[in-house]
Amino acid sequence: MSRPDPRIFTIAASLPFAETLARGLIAQLGAERDPMALAQATIYLPTRRAARNFADSFARVLGGAALLPEFRPLGDADDEELLFDSENDDIALAPAIAPVRRQLLLATLVRRWDKARRGGTLGFAQAAALARSLARLMDEMETQDCDLSKIDSLAPKSLAAHWEDVVRLLDVLRTQWPKLLKAEHRLNPADRRNRLLRALAKHLKSKGPVIAAGSTGSIPATGELLKAIAALSNGMVVLPGLDRELDAESWAGLDPGHPQYGMKQLLGRIGIERKDVRDWDGGTPARPRELVLRETLRPAPTTDAWRALAEKGGGDVAEGLRGLSLVHAADPAEEAAIIALALREALEIPGHTAALVTPDRALARRVAAELQRWDIDIDDSAGTPLAHTPPGTFLCLLAEAADAKFAPPALLALLKHPLATMGDTLAFRDAAREIDIRLRGPRPDAGLDGIRRRVNSAWFDEVAGALREFGDALARKEIDVAAAIKLHLEAAAKLSDEIQLWRGEAGEAAKEFTHKLLEAAPGLPAVEASAYAPLFRDLAMAEAVRRPFGKHPRLSILGTHEARLLSFDVTVLGGLNEGTWPAPAAADPWFSRPMREAMGLEQPERAIGLAAHDFATLAAGPRVLVTRAAKSEGAPTIASRWVQRLIQLTGGLGLANRLGPHTDYAGIHTRLEEPRPAPRIKRPAPTPPREARPREMSVTEIETWLRDPYAIYARKILGLRPLDPLDAEIGPMERGSVVHLALERFIAEFPQTLPQGAEHRLIEIADALFRDIPKSVLALWRPRFVNAAQWFVTVERERRTDISRAHLEIRGERMFGTFKLTGRADRIDELISGGAAILDYKTGAPPSNPQVKELIAPQLPLEAAILESGGFAGVPKLDAAELVYIRFAGGAKPGELRKVKVDAHAIAAEAAQRLADRIAVFDDAATPYHSRVRPYRADTAGDYDHLARVREWALGGWAEGEE
């Protein structure tokens, strides 16, 4: 006997779904009079999260003591949660295969196919990334009941060879994967879920009411279950946000991108017409808001209906815009600040709840950070990737350091991690800082032994002992994944404190993750050792860590999936830009659109329809703030298609001004961010006492003293030295040292005349010095040196006619009272014509004549002053006749001999006098050591500019232009 009325209901999108369901069910079952009435009911909900939240909602509506219905999830259910009748033997199913195990097994299949088809071009980490995509494809196909046997006809010869490769790989999946699953005694998760849901539909029975609530039936097996529940005499199906007012023409022409498309599909599966669906009792919907959203999301072919709204004056639309606001922020930072202000404002009303709903996790993190301004700690429901938590980061850094053969940057990143302690945090930190200093400069030899030879530390010997076995394993060509995980964990335990490593929710998640890896790894073939570190990080990134407690009682940050069926007093919909919400229709790497259609798969736009349904449901709340950023990463963005439609609709009706927020969030943000007036700091002017001031400088330091006295203060008085970078490249300084030494040895070997072919001997000398230089650097250096050597020998032959003796790399000094000037001349030539020439070898550009003449570059004039005072040991007291720069370049212009156009004797005397005057000035304790008095370049930072806080006091960050 058929029922007189249908058992399919809908709760309007503008009503709070859980509370409305509770009120209606309480009224139907008389739970207000009988506290036991609800206990007989069973309510099936889409997810576990919904099941938890609905229990809270029912409790709030009931108020007093009562037994609640039994809430069971559908989307992520298992046997226990669905509570089958144990007498039904056909429901006994194998467990679902673990996701990590499935990915690793699929990766081995991909590698096997790649080796047979393309000779093995894929690494295991790349194969694992493909395997994750394949797993998603399998889930999608099993969810939509597609048959892989159809792939044989998918790639005709008219298609590109790429598709043929795809089909061959999928054929391997079709034939080999079922065998692997059988050997594992497991099922695919989607397949198992479908079997469970269909078994539930077949054996469904209950003494009390059975309600399926909140499901859109996007999974065909779920649709079959909803149909079975609707057929029960005590069954009911309650749909979320079915639009019963949309005109028939629009309903008939719905496309996959429309929010009601999934509802139309579900009603078709159940076999019921939209007109037969009834409204659920329990609340009064906000019809004007629903009208706004219906018209905003109306199918494009029927938007001519907007004309009728305009003719009516748009009064209902104006009413529907009450409580709905739109904010265009300048950028994501401002958008996050505006959202944080809206959430903070909601807390001013006692008992009010608010939530940010966005698919943009970066925006969610920004908002959580902004709320810290008011000491509000809020959780993102998406959690944090394990790789971004302290224990996950530590484990990833350990694997990457071993993979990099403990190169200094990777090793120090590991040793400086807070969890690297070896039981004594303070001692470990001090030792790690010391190792950091010793590892500065060019990279040492690879491996722990290379580091040990460089640092020469007993402490590091102990660290190396903890890391060696794991490092040696990853240094091999291939490795067993299970063995690598065990060695990885052993090394982590030795380097860290196990109690600290595994504590807290992140530590527990890391421990569980590593156990899952250990369970998933046995039986896998050996993989290249270089794949382990990227594979570990990739898997750790896919593992989310969520806080089990400590959530804010009234504020939430949710993804669109987590926010379904939830309601709040204030809802902020963030990130409403194309490419974010909705996400672009994904490009399928496995099937083209015709191939998807042939396989029976839905087109990618179906995901846009689901996102539209989320937007329409959430935007129907009592107070909604929609936000977007006009620019992201400096590039203009495009507003979400739904926002564009809303703007077009309200603009056409003359209601665009109704979309402004009731609070000027942007203005408040501007005032909050406006910097407070602060006096500009002055240029530092340290005045140390005379006894602390340096009494000795080299000729090169004198130039620094002239240009940047503060650098002398930092180096000579404070004793600070710039640190070399880690993994420092061999560059101009090393090249200059080799050139200087090669020329010194060459001149020493031929002090008088140069034989024929002397340039070959110079090149031989350089080749001996080049032995420790990397080949990649020599590929550029040696041809340039050969070119410059030929030029140098030619010039040297010409100069030898006026040279009686050459002094090489000779040290000298001259006293100015109690102040000692020191210097090391590259070369001093005693001239036959009288006097001496002072030479300086340069591999870069030498100072200009004006710089030397003005004594801004005083090196050669000061060396001349030392020479004329007899300060160079072994060199007679001579007048300076020439100041010469020899540029040893090797490029298109192989070299340059530049004689400074000054009177060498006169400039030496002037340099000595100016230095004496400067010494006297700085002997006065009141004379400050200013920063950047005459910098080399206005746009180049000095070694101590950060210490002098130059950017805080200098105009534009720097002081003067280049001299």
VOTI-285516 format. One record per residue (C-alpha): x, y, z. Coordinates in steps of 0.001 Angstrom, whole numbers, plus 524288, in hexadecimal, padded with zeros to 5 digits. Example, Ala and Ser with C-alpha at 12.3 -4.5 7.8 and 13.67 -1.06 7.14 Angstrom:
<atoms>
8300C7EE6C81E78;835667FBDC81BE4;
</atoms>
This chain:
<atoms>
800008000080000;8061B80CF17FBD6;807868184580520;7FECB82404802E5;80A1A82D9C80385;8189B82D1C80012;8232782B5B80A59;82D078346B803E7;82EF2841A180A78;837CB84D3880922;83CAE85756812AE;83E50864B880C8E;84C39869B280B4B;848F78759B8138B;8459186D2E81F4B;84F8E8673C8289D;84F0A8592D82400;8523D851D983090;8497A859F783984;83E3A859B682FC8;83F5E84AFB82E47;83F918498783D01;8339A8520F83F4B;82BCB84B2A834BE;82F6C83D8283952;82CDE840D684787;81F63845BA843C3;81C65839D483B5A;820A582FEC8459E;81B62837538514E;828A383777857E0;824B48433A86011;81B1083A608672A;8229B82D9486657;8316582E86868DD;8330A820CD8634C;82C86823B385637;838C98282584F10;840AE81C6E8539C;839A6813AB849D0;83D8B81C3A83E2A;84963819F88359C;84EBC8257882DE1;8587182351822C4;8610C82F2782007;86B50831D081581;87791831E381E34;87CAC82EFF82BD6;87E3283DB082E2D;86FC683FA382B24;86C428348C83460;873B683B2383F83;86E1D848A983CCE;86011843D583B94;860B083D85848F4;8645684ACC84EA7;8596D8518884708;84F0E847EB84BA4;85398849948599B;85281858658589B;844C8857C9852E8;8402C84DF485D23;845B7855B58685C;841AA84C0B872DB;8459283DF5874DD;842258346F869E4;8484F8294486283;84D1382D6485510;84B358264A84832;855FA81D9484316;85E5D8252283957;865AD81D4482F1E;86EBE8228282463;86DC281E3981630;878D48249980EA0;883FD81F13816D2;87CFA813CF81D55;881B48067A82164;87AD07F9F782598;879F87FD8D833EC;8744B80B0983181;869C0805E482846;866847FB0B8321B;862287F04A82902;85AAB7E43C82D1C;865537DA5483026;85D147CF5882A84;85F257D46481CB4;86B237CD1B817FF;86BB47D44E80B0E;86F547E0BB81246;87C507DB578172F;886487E31880F5A;895027E3B380EEC;89AB97F00F814EF;89E037FBCE80C80;8AC287FCD080850;8B3B68074380FA6;8B5C98138F8075D;8C4A08137F808F2;8C59A80508805B9;8BD25807227F9C0;8C5718127A7F50E;8D22480AE57F6A5;8CCC57FED27EFCC;8C775807137E4B8;8D4BF80DB17E3AD;8DB228005F7E198;8D1567FD8E7D6C7;8D43880AA77D06C;8E2D7807FF7D136;8E1087FA8B7CB4C;8D920800377C01C;8E2EC80B427BE13;8EE4F801C87BD7A;8E7887F91A7B39B;8E228804347AB66;8EC6E80EF97AC4A;8F8A1808BB7B1BE;8F6FA80D867BFC3;8F6FD81C5D7BF1B;8EEF181E8B7CB75;8F4C181EF17D906;8ED1D818BB7E408;8E95D825E77E9EB;8E3C182A187DCB9;8DCC281D1C7DB7B;8D6FA81F207E914;8D1A182C6A7E4FC;8CB518260F7D91D;8C63581B447E1D9;8BEEA8251E7EA46;8B84382A5C7DE16;8B51E81C747D9C2;8AF29819937E706;8A640825637E594;8A277820B17D809;89F14813297DD41;896DF819347E80A;88FB2821C17DE5A;88CF98167F7D519;8885080D707DFE7;880228183F7E5ED;8795381A677D8F3;8786880BCD7D5D9;880E180C9D7C9AE;8866D8009E7C314;8950C8007D7C026;892F87F63B7B5AB;88E80801277ACA8;89C44806877AB9B;89FA57FD7D7A040;897C18060779700;89C038132679C9C;8A81E8164479482;8A5C1814D8785EC;8B1248177677CE2;8ABF88251577A1E;8AFBB82953787EB;8BD4982D7C78C49;8C72082351790BA;8C608828FC79E75;8B8548237D79FE6;8BCE78164A79B24;8C711816577A615;8BC7C819F77AFDA;8B3B980EE87AB40;8BED9805157AC19;8C1B88095A7BA11;8B362808827BDD6;8B2D97FB137B7AE;8BDE17F6EE7C0C6;8B5C57FC867CBDA;8A9D47F4F77C789;8B0D37E7F77C650;8BB077E8A27D123;8B4C87F0847DBFD;8A9CE7E6D77DF21;8B4287DC347E0B9;8BBC27E4AF7EA20;8AF717E7C67F1F0;8AC187D9627F29A;8B9B57D6247F774;8B8507E0DA801B1;8AAB87DBFE805A6;8A5F07E9F58046B;89C157F2257FCCD;89D127FFAB7F6F9;897048099480070;88CC380E967F6CD;88910800E27F294;887997FC90800A0;87F638087080401;8766F805BE7F871;874D87F7967FCA8;871C77FBA280A87;867B4805AE8064B;861197FC437FCEC;861287F1A480731;85B037FB2D810B6;850957FEB4806B0;84DCB7F038804B7;84D0F7EC8881303;847EA7F94781864;83E7B7F776823A1;83B9F7FE9E8301F;831387FE8283A8B;830DA80D3D83B14;8315E8186C83132;83CA08185D82765;8408E8259B8222B;84AE7828C18180E;84DF683725819AC;856E6840BE812DD;85BF9837F6807FC;85C1983CCB7F9F6;85D9E82EDC7F4E8;869458324D7EC69;86DE18243E7EE3A;864E981B0C7E6A0;86562810C67F170;8610081B1A7FB26;855E781E8C7F1F6;8518F810607F1FC;851B081052800CD;8499C81CCA80158;83FDC8168B7F818;83F0080AA0800FF;83D078132580D09;8327A81AFA80635;82B7E80E2D8031B;82ACC80A2781175;81DF280C5681869;82575812FD8234F;82FDD8190481A80;8321082728816D1;83BEB82E2980E52;83EB983C658117C;84620843A0806CE;84E5A84FDD80909;84A3F85BEC801A1;84212856857F66B;83D158624A7EEC4;82EA685F8E7ECC4;82C2786D437E76B;8352E86D037DB99;82D0D86DE37CF40;82ACA8617C7C75E;8324A866547BB74;83E85868F77C37A;83CFA85C127CAD7;83C1A854857BE38;8485985B0A7B8B4;85160859DD7C46C;85FB6857B47C0FF;869F6850CB7C985;86EEB85DEA7CE92;861E4861B67D4CC;85FE085FA27E377;85306858467E15B;8588284EDB7D732;85C33844A87E174;84EBC8459E7E7AA;84869843507DA8F;8510C8374B7D88E;84D7D832117E609;83EE3833B27E40E;8406482C617D74F;847568212A7DE2F;83CDD8208B7E8B6;83225821947DE8A;82AA582D3B7E383;826A883A297DDA0;82AE2846F67E3A1;81CE284AF47E5E6;81AFC83F1D7EEAF;82598843807F81D;8200C84A3980415;8258C8549080D1B;829E384F8481A4B;822DF855A7825B0;82B6485C3482FB5;82DFA86A1582B56;82A598758F822BD;833D18775481763;8390088486812EA;8328188494805A5;83812891C280128;8462488D108033C;8432D880747FC13;83D90888AA7F0F5;84A3C8907C7F012;85278884457EF4E;8492A87D6A7E5E7;849C7888D47DC85;8586B88A987DE54;85AE887C6B7DAC0;8503A87B647D085;8545D873DB7C442;859A687D507BA24;84F6D87A137AF92;8445C87E957B879;84A1A88B187BE02;84037892B97B60D;8379B890597C1FF;83F3389B437C881;837338A4917C049;82B1A8A0EB7C7E1;8321B8A3CD7D4AB;8359B8B1577CFB9;827A18B3DB7CBBA;8231E8B05A7D97A;82CCA8B9ED7DF45;835C38AFEC7E57E;82FAD8B16F7F2F7;831028A3187F68F;83F1E8A3277F1EA;841F08AF2F7FA3E;83C4D8A823805FF;8447289C21802DC;850DF8A43A802E9;84EA98A7BA81129;859C48A13A81889;8615C89DCA80C24;86DBF8A5CD809D0;878D48A5B37FFF7;886978AAC880261;8911D8AC657F7F7;89E1E8AC907FF21;8AA768B19C7F8DA;8B2488A5337FB2E;8B1DE8989E8031B;8B82389F3480EDF;8AD6B8A97380F87;8A30A89F2280CFE;8A7F88972681881;8A80E8A32182144;89A0F8A6AA81D75;8956F898C982012;89C44898BC82D41;8956B8A582830BE;8883589FC682D0B;88A98893B283554;88F5389BFD840A2;8834A8A49583F86;87A79898A3840A7;8800B895DC84E26;87A998A2D2852F7;86CE789CF2852B4;86B76892F585DB8;8690B8853F858CF;86AED8887184A69;872DF87F2A84203;87AAD8825A835DB;8828287AD182BE1;88B5B87D2982079;888948738781585;892958730D80AAA;899968692980227;8A5BD871D8802B8;8AE5B86C3680D6C;8B8298775180C2A;8AD488810D80F0C;8A900878AA81A8C;8B6BB879178203B;8B767887CE81E58;8AA8F889C582581;8AEE288110830C4;8BB4688931831D1;8B3A38960683171;8AAEC8918083C82;8B6F4890008450B;8B68489EE2845C5;8AB9889D0284FC6;8B15589089855B6;8A7108885F84ECE;8ABDD87AA084C12;8A3E98746B84147;8A55C867A8839FA;8A4C58652E82B75;89C8D8590E8296A;8A58E854E781E67;8B0678533882850;8BEE3854BE825C2;8C6E184BEE81CE3;8CF2A842EB8252D;8DB3E8479381DCC;8D8AD8554782335;8D7F28511883179;8E4418507A839FE;8E59B8419883A33;8E20F8407082BD2;8EBC484AFA82817;8F65A844778303B;8F4458374C829AB;8F41183D8081C1A;9007E8453E81ECC;90740838EF82390;903DE831A781716;907D583D2280E8D;914B683F1C8159F;9183A830D581383;913DD831B98055E;91CA583DB080362;928288360F80925;927AB83F7E8149E;92B2384B9380CC6;92CA88571081645;91FB485E148138A;917A7851A78150D;91F8784CE4820C0;91E9F859D382813;90FFE85ADC82567;90ED284DAC82C30;917FF850A083787;9116485DA683A5F;903C5857AE83B0B;8FE45858D3848E7;8FC4184A13849C0;90A988473984709;90FEB846A2854DF;916218395A857C0;910F283B158658D;9179B8481C868A7;9111685385861E9;91A0E85E9486641;926CA8575686399;921B4852BB8567D;91DEF8609685267;92B31866158561F;9325F85B4F84ED9;929BD85CC8842D5;92CD686B5D84238;93B4E868788431D;93A3785E9183816;932DC8689C83016;93E60871F9830F0;948548677B82D83;940B18632B8218B;94084870BC81B85;947518724580E85;948B8868AE8033D;941C985BA8804E2;949EF850E980B39;94B11843488059B;93E4483BF0804B1;9397A8338E80FD1;93B168337F81E7A;949AD830F581D83;94B9E83D4C81585;944528450981FDF;94C4783EA982AC6;9591F8426282467;954A38507C82306;94F0D85290830B2;95839849CC838AD;94E8B84878843E6;94C7683D6884D8F;93E53841CD84EDE;93C1A8403D8405A;94255832CE840C3;9372882ED5849B7;92D228351184094;9334882E2C834F8;932368214483C25;923958237383DAE;921D3826BF82F56;92BA581DDF828AA;923AD8117F826B8;9182A818CD820D1;921398214E81899;928A3815798137A;91BD980F0180FC0;9175E81ABD807BA;924D181BC080171;922C580E927FADA;91CED80D4D7ED64;910B0806247F1DD;909FB8040B7FED8;8FEF57FC3E804A6;8F454805BB808CA;8F0F17FE6E81545;8FF407FDE481946;900D680C668163D;8F54480FE681EEE;8FAD28080882A42;9083A80E48828DE;901B181B9182793;8FA5E819CF83457;9066D8147E83B48;90E4D8206283719;9033F8296883B6F;902D3822CD848BE;9118B8245D84A84;911D48328384630;905BB836B484DAD;8FF048341A85A7E;8F499829E1857BD;8EB9C82F498622F;8EC0283CC085BD7;8EB808378084DFB;8DEC28300A84F97;8D798838DE85923;8CB65840D985647;8C1BF83F0984B48;8CC3E8418E840FD;8D577837B284736;8CAB482D9884845;8C6FC82FF883A21;8D53482E8A835F5;8D679821D783D80;8C9FB81C8383790;8CE73820C882A0F;8DB85819D482B46;8D4A880D9183021;8CBBF80E0C82447;8D7BD80F6281BAC;8DE0B803A082216;8D1B37FBCA82001;8D0B080033811D2;8DED77FDCF80DD7;8E1137EEFF80F0C;8E2037E78F8024E;8E5327F35C7F9E0;8F06E7F1E77F045;8FCDD7F98B7F2E3;8FC64807997EE3C;906F58117A7EB21;90BE1817357F7D7;90A69825137F2B9;8FB9F8231A7F24D;8FA0682101800EC;8FB0182F1A805D3;8F1A0835307FBD9;8E854829A37FD89;8E83A82B5480C4D;8E57C839EE80B5E;8DADC837D180127;8D3F982DE1809B8;8D58183680815CA;8CFA18420F80E7B;8C380839EA80B96;8C185836C881A13;8B9728411C82148;8BB10843C982FCC;8AEF78491783670;8AE0884DCE8445E;8A4F8844ED84C34;8A1BB84F7A85611;8A3A085DD1858E3;89AAE8629984E07;8943086FC084FBC;8863D86DB4854AF;8803F8780E84BDB;8896587A0584046;88D1E870728359A;8952186FC98293B;88FBA865718201C;891678601C81291;8857285F91809DB;883BF850F080C13;884BF8522381AEB;87AF085D5C81B2B;86FF6855B8814B8;86390854D581CF6;8693F85E4C82708;863A086BA782A1C;868F1877B0830EB;864338850C834D9;86ED388B2982C72;8746488421820A5;880028897981926;8820E883A980BB6;89031886A88082F;898658852E7FBF9;88D4E8874C7F230;896058881A7E643;8965087FCD7DA16;8A04F875207DBDC;89E0F874B17EA84;88F5D873DA7ECA3;88BAF86DDB7E38F;89833866AF7E066;89AAC8654F7D1D1;895648595A7CB0C;8A0CA8501D7CCDE;8A87284BA37C103;8A78383CDD7C17E;8B4F3836C47BEEC;8AEC5829957BC33;8A2D382BF97B3AC;89EEA8362A7A9C0;890EA83B0F7AA39;88C228318379FB7;89321826897A6DC;88CAD82A357B3C0;87F8682A257AD11;8823F81CD27A708;886158178D7B46B;879C181CDC7BAB5;8810A826AC7C336;87B49833E57C65E;881AF83FC07C048;88AC68482B7C8B5;88083852F87C97F;878E984A5E7D2EC;8825684EB27DD90;87EAB85CD27DA99;8705C859407DCA9;8737D853967EA10;87B3785FE87ED7B;86FAD868297E8E7;866878606D7F1C1;86F97862F47FD3F;86FDB871797FA0A;8611F872827F86F;85E7886B5980532;868548730880D2B;8649A8803080735;8569287E2980BB7;85A5D8801E819FC;854FD88B478223B;8612B893AF82114;86B13890E48166B;877738982681297;87D198948A80541;88B538988380331;89532898197F849;8A29889DF17F551;8A3D98A6987E95B;8B2228A2B57E7D1;8BA0F896E57EBA0;8C8E48967A7EAE5;8C8798A3647E3AD;8BFAD89E977D89F;8B14F8A2507D6E2;8A776897BF7DA39;89A2B894C17D465;88E7C894D67DD63;8875F887FF7DEE0;87CC0885F87D4BE;8729A886257DF9E;877A0893317E4B4;8774F898A97D6EA;8694C8941F7D570;8659689A447E26F;86BB38A72E7DE55;864BD8A6C87D128;857B18A3B57D75B;8585A8AE327E1DB;85E398B81B7D886;853548B60F7CEAC;8492A8B8067D941;84FEC8C4137DEA3;8531F8BD1B7EB57;861EB8BC727EA77;8634D8C56F7F641;85C1E8BB587FE9D;867D48B21C7FDDA;870AC8BA8C80641;873B58B529813D4;86D118BB6C81F73;87A808BD58825B1;885C28C42B81ECC;88F4A8B8F582091;898DB8BE4681694;899598CB5A81D7F;89B7D8C4FD82AB0;8A64A8BCA5824EE;8ACD58C8AE81F2C;8AC928CF9382C3C;8B1C88C38983342;8BCF68C22D829A8;8C0388D09182935;8CDCE8D1CB82EFF;8CF2E8D9E283B12;8D7998E5FC839A6;8E55F8E2BE83D92;8F15E8EB5E83D71;8FB258E79C8330D;906F98E1B483981;913DD8E890837BD;91FBE8E31583111;927868DB7F83B41;933358E2F684054;93AAE8DA63849DD;945C18E12D85117;94E118D6FA857DE;958E58DB8186102;966358DE1F85B29;96C588D2098612E;962488C97F85A37;964F38CF7884CF0;96D748C7CA8437C;97BFA8CAD184320;97EE88C2C283707;978BE8C1DA82996;97C5E8BCB581C44;97C5A8C52781016;96FDB8BE8380B71;969458C1178188B;96CB68CF8581746;963BC8D03780B66;958CF8C9E981359;95B938D3CD81E35;959A88DED381471;94D448D97A80E71;9469E8D2E881A00;94CA48D5C882766;941E68CDE782DEC;947208C1968273D;9544F8C3E982DCA;94D608C5F183AB8;945F88B91C83944;951B98B15B8349C;95CDB8B71B83C92;956368BB7084910;94A958B25B84A68;952498A71484497;947568A30E83B37;94A7F89BCE82EAC;940F8899438237C;93D7588AF98224A;94040884368157F;9342B87E2480F49;931BC86FA680FEB;935778686C80392;93C8B874AF7FF22;93F43874A57F0B4;94D3F875C47EC0B;94D208835A7E674;9550F88FBD7E3FE;95C8388F377F0E5;9617A881687EE79;96475884947E054;96C338908A7E477;974128888C7EE41;977B287E717E3FB;97B90888F37DA27;983E9890227E43E;98AF2883A57E836;98D0F87F4F7DA36;992ED88C747D661;99B6088CA87E2A1;9A11D87F487DF99;9A2E7882907D14B;9AA5788F387D3FD;9B283888707DE6E;9B62787DB07D4BF;9BA398876E7CA38;9BF908934C7D184;9C7BA8987A7C60A;9C408895067B820;9B86988D5D7B331;9BB31881B57AA4E;9B38887EAD79E0D;9A6C2878237A13E;9A6D787DA17AF08;9980D87EBA7AE63;9974786FCB7AE0B;99ED086F207BAC0;99593879027C0EE;98A1B870937BCBB;990AB8646F7C26E;9927986B4F7CF68;9842A86F3E7CF6C;97FC68616E7CBDA;986C885C347D7DA;97F86866287E037;972A4862F87D994;972A4854D27DE31;9696E857467E99B;9601E85FA07E1A3;95387858DD7DD0A;95373855487CEAC;946F885CD17CC64;94DEC869487D0D8;95A4C8663C7C930;95262864EC7BCC3;950D4873AF7BD74;95D36877BC7C497;967E08709C7BD19;964EA875E87AF5C;964B8883927B50B;97182881457BC31;9781487C2B7AFD0;973A2888367A864;9785B8915F7B31F;9855188A097B4D6;9892A88C3F7A6A6;9863F89AB87A807;98D8C89BB07B50C;99A1E8957C7AFEC;99A4A89F007A486;9989F8AAB97AD8F;9A2838A5597B743;9AD078A41B7ACB0;9AB398B25F7A94A;9AC188B6B07B78B;9B8238AE7D7BA92;9C0A58B8097B2F5;9BF818C1FD7BE10;9BF518B8B47C9C0;9CB868B5A37D178;9C4FA8AD837DBFD;9B7408A9407DFC8;9B2968A7237EDBE;9A69689E487EF04;99BE189D927F956;9A3DF8A54F80310;99F028AA4E81016;9A1B28B7DE81559;99DCB8C15182011;99F098CF8E82418;99CBF8D5B08314A;994AB8E2048333D;997BD8E4878416E;991B18D9008487E;989778D53183CAE;98EBE8CA8F833AF;98B638CA2982540;98DC58BCE881F04;98D448B85381115;990908AD47807E1;994BA8B19C7FA5B;991EB8A8357EF38;99E558ACBE7E888;9A89E8B7817E957;9B1968B94D7DDA7;9BE5E8C08C7DF43;9BFCE8C8517D2AB;9CC698CA3E7CB14;9C8068D8187C848;9C7118DACD7D6EE;9BCF08D93E7E16F;9B3528CE1A7E264;9A6788C9DA7DC96;99C298C4887E5CA;993318BAB37DF33;986098B54A7E344;980108A9A77DC23;971688AA347D9EE;9683B8A00D7D44D;95CFF8A9C87D50B;95C2A8B8197D185;967098C0797D78D;964178CDBF7DDCE;9630C8D9417D4A5;96D4D8E4027D3BB;964888EDF97DABB;9620E8E4727E5ED;970A88E2AE7E801;9737E8F1227E634;969228F4F87F032;96E6C8EA597F93A;9613A8E37E7F9F0;968AA8D7587F581;9753F8D98A7FD47;97B508CBF57FCC0;986568CE927F2FF;989658DC557F803;98A958D702805E4;993468CBD78014D;99B8D8D6427FAB9;99C528DD8B807A8;9A1078D12280E6B;9AB208CF0E8039A;9B0658DCE6804CD;9B1E58DB0781377;9B9A78CE8681149;9AEE28C66281758;9AF778BAA480E1A;9B9458B0BE8132A;9C3CB8AD9980925;9C02C8B92280091;9C8D58C538800DD;9C2F48D2548041E;9BE9C8D74F7F6CE;9B60C8E1FA7F15D;9A9858DD517EB14;9AA5A8DF997DC61;99E4C8D8447D784;991938D3137DCF1;98CFB8C8107D406;980D68BF8A7D35D;981AC8B3197CB55;974538AD927C86C;974E589F0B7C579;9679F89D0D7BF05;96805893397B3D3;95B8C8977C7AD35;959F189E6B7A039;963ED8A7E77A5A6;96DE889E7E7AB91;974338A8557B49F;977AC8B65E7B773;983CA8BD3B7BC96;97F9C8CA2B7C257;9896A8D3F17C7B8;982B98DD617D0DD;984358EB0C7CB4D;989808F1A47D76A;996808F5BB7DD08;9991B8E9627E4DA;9A2AE8F0037EE3E;9996F8FB597F0EF;98D3E8F2DA7F2AF;994CE8EA1F7FC2C;998578F5E18048C;98A638FAFD80408;984E28ED94807BB;98E008ECD181375;98A298FA6C817F4;97B928F7E18168C;97CBE8EB2581DF2;984108F1FB828E9;9795D8FC4182985;96EB38F1D3829DF;9759D8EA65834AA;9760C8F6ED83C9D;967878F96F83A77;963AA8EBA383E84;96CAF8EBEC84A35;962D38F58E84FBC;9590E8ED5385765;94E1B8F66985302;94FDA8F2F484496;945258E966840A8;946358DDCD83776;93B5F8E12B82DD1;9357F8D7548246A;9362B8D83B81590;93D458E5348146D;941E48E2B18067A;93CA38D54A80245;941978CE4F7F63F;933DE8CDFC7F0A3;927438D3C47F5B9;91FB18C7597F2A0;9294B8BD847F858;928BD8B93480675;934C38B8D780EF0;938878ADDF8180F;933C58B53D82419;928538BD1C81EBA;91E6A8B48D825C8;9256E8B73183298;925528C5CC82FC7;916BC8C4D682C4F;9195E8CC7081FDC;90BDE8CA5881A01;905AC8D0D5825DA;90CC68DDC3824E3;912158DF4D81712;9096E8E56480CB0;904DC8DA3C803F0;90C978D0E780C61;919EF8D5FD8082B;9217D8E26E80A0E;929418E7E47FEAF;92BC58E4787F0A8;937B78DDFD7EB1B;944178E5B17EBD5;
</atoms>
